Amino acid sequence: MIRDLALAAKASCSLEDQESLVPLVLQLKRLSEMVSKQGILALENELPQIKDTFLNLGIQLIIDKVERANIQDILDSDIYYNQSNGRELLKKIITREGLLRIQAGDSPRNVLICTKIFLAKVNDANFQNH
């Protein structure tokens, strides 16, 4: 998990912006469920539908069995050097966390817990029944 206070300040955003990222958290959980049931290669079928370039890149790296440290370096470099702020930065941070947890084989529940924590302003009811 990224623990950089300056980065966290840059990722600060409104409740509405945080709520708009709930589908991303749920998507990461769903991808984790898919991997736990069908294996990493099941992600290949998802790539054509994933238009977010950061998420798509991370999934490709996982499918290609790139080592965790290298995936982390690539995603972190994008986060730190591509000048994102607010909602877009928070989106990348959540995506990074979810992808690294999926790659590590974490349970879908743990992926959900460790990604929704970044959406502290959002009511837990937004994540129920998913």
C-alpha positions as a LaTeX table, in Angstrom:
\begin{tabular}{lrrr}
\hline
Residue & $x$ (\AA) & $y$ (\AA) & $z$ (\AA) \\
\hline
Met1 & 0.00 & 0.00 & 0.00 \\
Ile2 & 1.27 & 3.44 & $-0.88$ \\
Arg3 & 1.98 & 5.43 & 2.28 \\
Asp4 & 3.03 & 8.79 & 0.92 \\
Leu5 & 1.33 & 11.72 & 2.66 \\
Ala6 & 2.05 & 14.18 & $-0.16$ \\
Leu7 & 0.52 & 11.76 & $-2.65$ \\
Ala8 & $-2.46$ & 11.21 & $-0.36$ \\
Ala9 & $-3.03$ & 14.96 & $-0.22$ \\
Lys10 & $-2.96$ & 15.16 & $-4.02$ \\
Ala11 & $-5.51$ & 12.31 & $-4.18$ \\
Ser12 & $-7.96$ & 14.04 & $-1.88$ \\
Cys13 & $-11.36$ & 14.47 & $-3.48$ \\
Ser14 & $-15.03$ & 15.06 & $-2.74$ \\
Leu15 & $-17.60$ & 12.54 & $-1.58$ \\
Glu16 & $-19.14$ & 12.57 & $-5.06$ \\
Asp17 & $-15.77$ & 11.79 & $-6.66$ \\
Gln18 & $-15.19$ & 8.99 & $-4.16$ \\
Glu19 & $-18.66$ & 7.58 & $-4.81$ \\
Ser20 & $-17.90$ & 7.53 & $-8.53$ \\
Leu21 & $-15.05$ & 5.08 & $-7.79$ \\
Val22 & $-17.26$ & 2.48 & $-6.07$ \\
Pro23 & $-17.78$ & 0.63 & $-9.40$ \\
Leu24 & $-13.99$ & 0.35 & $-9.77$ \\
Val25 & $-13.67$ & $-1.24$ & $-6.32$ \\
Leu26 & $-16.47$ & $-3.66$ & $-7.16$ \\
Gln27 & $-14.85$ & $-4.43$ & $-10.53$ \\
Leu28 & $-11.55$ & $-5.27$ & $-8.81$ \\
Lys29 & $-13.42$ & $-7.57$ & $-6.42$ \\
Arg30 & $-15.16$ & $-9.25$ & $-9.39$ \\
Leu31 & $-11.84$ & $-9.73$ & $-11.18$ \\
Ser32 & $-10.42$ & $-11.26$ & $-8.02$ \\
Glu33 & $-13.39$ & $-13.66$ & $-7.82$ \\
Met34 & $-12.78$ & $-14.64$ & $-11.43$ \\
Val35 & $-9.10$ & $-15.33$ & $-10.79$ \\
Ser36 & $-9.82$ & $-17.35$ & $-7.66$ \\
Lys37 & $-12.33$ & $-19.54$ & $-9.53$ \\
Gln38 & $-10.81$ & $-19.76$ & $-13.03$ \\
Gly39 & $-7.17$ & $-18.75$ & $-12.72$ \\
Ile40 & $-5.10$ & $-15.81$ & $-13.94$ \\
Leu41 & $-5.60$ & $-16.55$ & $-17.64$ \\
Ala42 & $-9.34$ & $-15.90$ & $-17.27$ \\
Leu43 & $-8.39$ & $-12.22$ & $-17.18$ \\
Glu44 & $-7.47$ & $-12.37$ & $-20.88$ \\
Asn45 & $-11.17$ & $-12.47$ & $-21.75$ \\
Glu46 & $-11.72$ & $-9.25$ & $-19.81$ \\
Leu47 & $-9.06$ & $-7.16$ & $-21.55$ \\
Pro48 & $-11.14$ & $-6.10$ & $-24.59$ \\
Gln49 & $-13.83$ & $-4.63$ & $-22.30$ \\
Ile50 & $-11.41$ & $-2.70$ & $-20.08$ \\
Lys51 & $-10.94$ & 0.76 & $-21.56$ \\
Asp52 & $-9.00$ & 2.23 & $-18.62$ \\
Thr53 & $-5.38$ & 2.09 & $-19.83$ \\
Phe54 & $-3.89$ & 1.87 & $-16.32$ \\
Leu55 & $-6.11$ & $-1.05$ & $-15.31$ \\
Asn56 & $-5.58$ & $-2.73$ & $-18.68$ \\
Leu57 & $-1.79$ & $-2.42$ & $-18.35$ \\
Gly58 & $-1.83$ & $-3.91$ & $-14.87$ \\
Ile59 & $-3.97$ & $-6.85$ & $-15.96$ \\
Gln60 & $-1.67$ & $-7.51$ & $-18.91$ \\
Leu61 & 1.32 & $-7.55$ & $-16.56$ \\
Ile62 & $-0.45$ & $-10.04$ & $-14.27$ \\
Ile63 & $-1.41$ & $-12.29$ & $-17.21$ \\
Asp64 & 2.20 & $-12.19$ & $-18.43$ \\
Lys65 & 3.30 & $-13.35$ & $-14.96$ \\
Val66 & 5.55 & $-10.33$ & $-14.41$ \\
Glu67 & 7.07 & $-10.40$ & $-10.93$ \\
Arg68 & 5.21 & $-8.46$ & $-8.25$ \\
Ala69 & 8.08 & $-6.04$ & $-7.66$ \\
Asn70 & 8.22 & $-5.17$ & $-11.36$ \\
Ile71 & 4.46 & $-4.67$ & $-11.57$ \\
Gln72 & 4.65 & $-2.43$ & $-8.54$ \\
Asp73 & 7.51 & $-0.40$ & $-10.06$ \\
Ile74 & 5.68 & 0.09 & $-13.36$ \\
Leu75 & 2.40 & 1.12 & $-11.74$ \\
Asp76 & 4.14 & 3.34 & $-9.19$ \\
Ser77 & 6.10 & 5.08 & $-11.93$ \\
Asp78 & 2.87 & 5.89 & $-13.75$ \\
Ile79 & 1.32 & 7.20 & $-10.53$ \\
Tyr80 & 4.27 & 9.38 & $-9.57$ \\
Tyr81 & 5.28 & 10.73 & $-12.98$ \\
Asn82 & 2.05 & 11.22 & $-14.93$ \\
Gln83 & 0.83 & 14.26 & $-12.99$ \\
Ser84 & $-2.56$ & 12.96 & $-11.91$ \\
Asn85 & $-4.50$ & 14.72 & $-9.16$ \\
Gly86 & $-7.73$ & 14.29 & $-7.24$ \\
Arg87 & $-10.12$ & 11.63 & $-8.49$ \\
Glu88 & $-7.85$ & 10.38 & $-11.27$ \\
Leu89 & $-4.95$ & 9.91 & $-8.89$ \\
Leu90 & $-7.15$ & 8.17 & $-6.33$ \\
Lys91 & $-8.46$ & 5.92 & $-9.11$ \\
Lys92 & $-4.90$ & 4.86 & $-9.98$ \\
Ile93 & $-4.00$ & 4.25 & $-6.33$ \\
Ile94 & $-7.06$ & 2.04 & $-5.83$ \\
Thr95 & $-6.39$ & 0.20 & $-9.09$ \\
Arg96 & $-2.76$ & $-0.40$ & $-8.12$ \\
Glu97 & $-3.72$ & $-1.77$ & $-4.72$ \\
Gly98 & $-6.37$ & $-4.08$ & $-6.17$ \\
Leu99 & $-4.13$ & $-5.39$ & $-8.93$ \\
Leu100 & $-1.25$ & $-6.14$ & $-6.58$ \\
Arg101 & $-3.62$ & $-7.99$ & $-4.26$ \\
Ile102 & $-5.12$ & $-9.97$ & $-7.16$ \\
Gln103 & $-1.63$ & $-10.85$ & $-8.38$ \\
Ala104 & $-0.70$ & $-12.00$ & $-4.86$ \\
Gly105 & $-3.74$ & $-14.30$ & $-4.75$ \\
Asp106 & $-5.61$ & $-12.44$ & $-2.01$ \\
Ser107 & $-9.24$ & $-13.41$ & $-1.44$ \\
Pro108 & $-11.93$ & $-11.32$ & $-3.13$ \\
Arg109 & $-13.08$ & $-10.14$ & 0.29 \\
Asn110 & $-9.59$ & $-8.92$ & 1.14 \\
Val111 & $-9.33$ & $-7.16$ & $-2.24$ \\
Leu112 & $-12.60$ & $-5.39$ & $-1.43$ \\
Ile113 & $-11.49$ & $-4.40$ & 2.07 \\
Cys114 & $-8.09$ & $-3.16$ & 0.93 \\
Thr115 & $-9.46$ & $-1.07$ & $-1.94$ \\
Lys116 & $-12.57$ & 0.43 & $-0.37$ \\
Ile117 & $-10.46$ & 1.77 & 2.50 \\
Phe118 & $-9.34$ & 4.55 & 0.13 \\
Leu119 & $-12.98$ & 5.67 & $-0.11$ \\
Ala120 & $-13.34$ & 6.67 & 3.52 \\
Lys121 & $-16.11$ & 9.20 & 2.83 \\
Val122 & $-18.34$ & 6.61 & 1.12 \\
Asn123 & $-21.00$ & 4.82 & 3.16 \\
Asp124 & $-20.47$ & 1.05 & 3.45 \\
Ala125 & $-24.01$ & 0.51 & 2.14 \\
Asn126 & $-22.67$ & 1.33 & $-1.36$ \\
Phe127 & $-20.66$ & $-1.89$ & $-1.23$ \\
Gln128 & $-23.37$ & $-4.22$ & 0.13 \\
Asn129 & $-24.92$ & $-7.04$ & $-1.88$ \\
His130 & $-22.09$ & $-7.15$ & $-4.42$ \\
\hline
\end{tabular}
